[in-house]
Amino acid sequence: MVPRFDVVTLFPAIFDAVTRHGVSARAHARGLWALHTWNPRDVTTDVHRTVDDRPYGGGPGMVMLPDPLLQSVRAAQAARTVEAVGATPGAEQAVPVILLSPAGRRFDQPMAAQLAQGPGAIIVCGRYEGVDQRFIDACVTDEWSLGDFVLSGGEVAALAIIDAAVRLLPGALNHGQSAAQDSFDPSLSGLLDCPHYTRPEIYQGRAVPAELLSGHHAHIARWRREQSLRLTAARRPDLIEAARQAGALSREDENFLANLAKKAGAGL
């Protein structure tokens, strides 16, 4: 089965961004992945379709009610079970229920790859001041975050997570090796990608580096590796250290980094 993402959201139309535009839309049209949205307002029973209320203990903002969220997740789980059994009897597979939250684990490329290789996930997009903790305790298996900042809701984060996973699916990109050249990919030792250039050869007095015009594949590969090391050392030294700890840096890499450090120390 293809990865299926079930998103619990008060704003389902936002997800047109990944089903109607760009790489993810093409992959969706080709049946490489599936998306279903579940609006908590649809399972409410009051005339106002209430999904939030004031917090116990006082304070600003509103808190999302647990029951509409729980019912939405249960509906998504039931639909997934019906689909799995209909396609392959006995194929039911538990999937993570992910709440997007500032308290969550920071999302990264290995997590995107894990999503792309699995059956998908149920993603819960919070709103307002937060989500009733009892829903989290009852339903949520994972909490994820994009970083140390706060959004108005989880939808933008969910879009980013889905897009990051979908582009890794076989056949999603025009070139099979495109994703393998991305920043953070294991093929780059988890480092940042190198700079890229295209036509014209000279633009506003700035020329394409001579190494890229040499036609010598080994020289080009080494130039790209060194530029990747240079950029990562300058902007994300933590990734250099992680690659070193993983044994992903060659002796040639280490010599290049040592020379960089020596030049920086000399003010060159």
C-alpha angles and dihedrals in degrees: 000000000000120000111276123201119200111192123197104207142147088219110050094165090069088072092066082087091076099034099045106033139055133334096339091052092052090049090048092051089052091053096247092132140004135223130199125175128206121198113206089211089067092067097047120108104201124092093247094051089230118200101165142042142180117290122254109246092034129256137130126308134023132276125225113248115246100224101060089048093047093048091049092052092047090051091051091048092049092049092050091051092051091049094047094048092045091053099039121002110236092018096119109137128186113238130194120266102217123196115198105225141151086238092059134105111277111258117238143168096274089055090051090051091050090053092049091052095049139063094274129250148258108249121198117205112204125206139186118021094333148294127290106264092225090066090051091050093048102042117009119096098175138019118207134185135190093217147298098318136084128242129195089249144345096264098090090048091048091052090052093048094048093047092048091053098041095053088059093058114110108263096016094108126052092239119046093218097048095096091046089063094054125114113271093021116137089237086067092044088252092295130132118277121255124253117278132216137190137170136353100057090215120033122181089338094310115118130206108256111271092233091066091053095048097088088220105129096198092050091047092050092050092047090052092048092050092048089050090051092045094050094044093048090052099044109019110024088162088069091053090054092047090052090048092051089049091053091242097130119087125216088256089054092050092048090052092049091047090053090049091053092047092052091047090051091050091049093243 
